[in-house]
Amino acid sequence: MEDNELVALLDRKFAESEERMTARMDARFDQVDARFEQVDTRFEQVDTRFEQVDTRFEQMDAKFDDHKIEVGARLDQMHSDIKKIAEGVDNVGEKLERFRKETARNFKDVKQTIGVANAALDSRLRKLEKVS
């Protein structure tokens, strides 16, 4: 019976060893599970942060779209204003050219009038000089 006793003893020892090993493995798996839960929690926090960042980007995109429309409208208005200014400059240029031509004609007329007046005065002076 010694063999039976030995078998029983070995069975008991293996069972005890298995229980200790199982307890250790269960504790280790519990630690690993706890760690995975921490990692899952961190991933959830990161996901939340990404959602917040996505929301902020969407808000910024909306603002940029609004600003883009506003800037486009302002540029259109500026383009219109610049066209009006360019037309005004052209008009002023035309008026200035007409003024120059008119002034040149007037000076020519004044020179002719002065020339005629000088000739008449010169003629009268000569007559006076002859008489005196």
C-alpha positions as CSV (number, residue, x, y, z in Angstrom):
1,M,0.0,0.0,0.0
2,E,2.9,2.2,0.1
3,D,2.5,2.8,-3.5
4,N,-1.1,3.9,-3.0
5,E,0.0,6.2,-0.1
6,L,2.7,7.6,-2.3
7,V,0.3,8.2,-5.1
8,A,-2.1,9.8,-2.7
9,L,0.6,12.0,-1.3
10,L,1.8,13.0,-4.7
11,D,-1.8,13.7,-5.8
12,R,-2.2,15.9,-2.7
13,K,1.1,17.7,-3.3
14,F,0.3,18.3,-7.0
15,A,-3.2,19.5,-6.1
16,E,-1.7,21.9,-3.5
17,S,0.9,23.0,-6.0
18,E,-1.8,23.4,-8.7
19,E,-3.9,25.5,-6.2
20,R,-1.0,27.8,-5.4
21,M,-0.1,28.0,-9.1
22,T,-3.7,28.7,-10.0
23,A,-4.0,31.3,-7.2
24,R,-0.8,33.0,-8.5
25,M,-2.0,32.9,-12.1
26,D,-5.4,34.2,-11.1
27,A,-3.7,37.0,-9.1
28,R,-1.5,37.8,-12.0
29,F,-4.4,37.7,-14.5
30,D,-6.3,40.0,-12.1
31,Q,-3.4,42.4,-12.2
32,V,-3.3,42.2,-16.0
33,D,-7.0,42.7,-16.2
34,A,-6.7,45.7,-13.9
35,R,-3.9,47.1,-16.1
36,F,-6.1,46.5,-19.2
37,E,-8.9,48.4,-17.5
38,Q,-6.5,51.3,-16.8
39,V,-5.4,51.2,-20.5
40,D,-9.0,51.1,-21.6
41,T,-9.8,54.1,-19.4
42,R,-6.8,56.0,-20.8
43,F,-8.0,55.2,-24.4
44,E,-11.5,56.4,-23.5
45,Q,-9.9,59.7,-22.2
46,V,-7.9,60.0,-25.4
47,D,-11.0,59.3,-27.5
48,T,-12.8,62.0,-25.5
49,R,-9.9,64.5,-26.1
50,F,-10.0,63.6,-29.8
51,E,-13.7,64.3,-30.0
52,Q,-13.1,67.6,-28.3
53,V,-10.4,68.5,-30.7
54,D,-12.6,67.4,-33.6
55,T,-15.4,69.6,-32.3
56,R,-13.0,72.6,-32.0
57,F,-11.7,72.0,-35.6
58,E,-15.3,71.9,-36.8
59,Q,-16.0,75.2,-35.1
60,M,-12.8,76.7,-36.6
61,D,-13.7,75.4,-40.0
62,A,-17.1,77.1,-39.7
63,K,-15.5,80.4,-38.6
64,F,-13.0,80.2,-41.5
65,D,-15.9,79.6,-43.9
66,D,-17.7,82.7,-42.5
67,H,-14.5,84.7,-42.7
68,K,-13.9,83.5,-46.2
69,I,-17.3,84.6,-47.3
70,E,-16.8,88.0,-45.6
71,V,-13.4,88.5,-47.1
72,G,-14.8,87.5,-50.5
73,A,-17.5,90.1,-50.2
74,R,-15.1,92.8,-49.1
75,L,-12.7,92.0,-51.9
76,D,-15.6,92.3,-54.4
77,Q,-16.5,95.7,-52.9
78,M,-12.9,96.8,-53.0
79,H,-12.7,95.7,-56.7
80,S,-15.8,97.7,-57.4
81,D,-14.3,100.7,-55.6
82,I,-11.0,100.4,-57.4
83,K,-12.8,100.3,-60.7
84,K,-14.7,103.5,-59.8
85,I,-11.4,105.2,-58.8
86,A,-9.7,104.1,-62.0
87,E,-12.6,105.6,-64.0
88,G,-12.4,108.8,-62.0
89,V,-8.6,109.0,-62.7
90,D,-9.3,108.5,-66.4
91,N,-11.9,111.3,-66.3
92,V,-9.6,113.6,-64.5
93,G,-6.9,112.8,-67.1
94,E,-9.3,113.7,-69.9
95,K,-10.3,116.9,-68.2
96,L,-6.7,117.8,-67.6
97,E,-5.8,117.3,-71.2
98,R,-8.8,119.5,-72.3
99,F,-7.7,122.1,-69.8
100,R,-4.1,122.1,-71.2
101,K,-5.4,122.5,-74.8
102,E,-7.8,125.2,-73.8
103,T,-5.1,127.0,-71.8
104,A,-2.6,126.7,-74.8
105,R,-5.3,128.2,-77.1
106,N,-5.9,131.0,-74.6
107,F,-2.2,131.8,-74.4
108,K,-2.0,131.8,-78.1
109,D,-5.0,134.2,-78.3
110,V,-3.5,136.4,-75.6
111,K,-0.1,136.5,-77.5
112,Q,-1.9,137.4,-80.7
113,T,-3.9,140.1,-78.9
114,I,-0.8,141.5,-77.3
115,G,1.0,141.4,-80.6
116,V,-1.8,143.3,-82.3
117,A,-1.9,145.8,-79.5
118,N,1.9,146.2,-79.5
119,A,1.8,146.7,-83.3
120,A,-1.0,149.3,-82.9
121,L,0.9,151.1,-80.1
122,D,4.1,150.9,-82.0
123,S,2.4,152.5,-85.0
124,R,0.9,155.3,-82.8
125,L,4.3,155.9,-81.1
126,R,6.0,156.3,-84.5
127,K,3.3,158.7,-85.6
128,L,3.8,160.7,-82.4
129,E,7.5,160.7,-82.8
130,K,7.2,162.0,-86.4
131,V,4.8,164.8,-85.3
132,S,7.0,165.9,-82.5
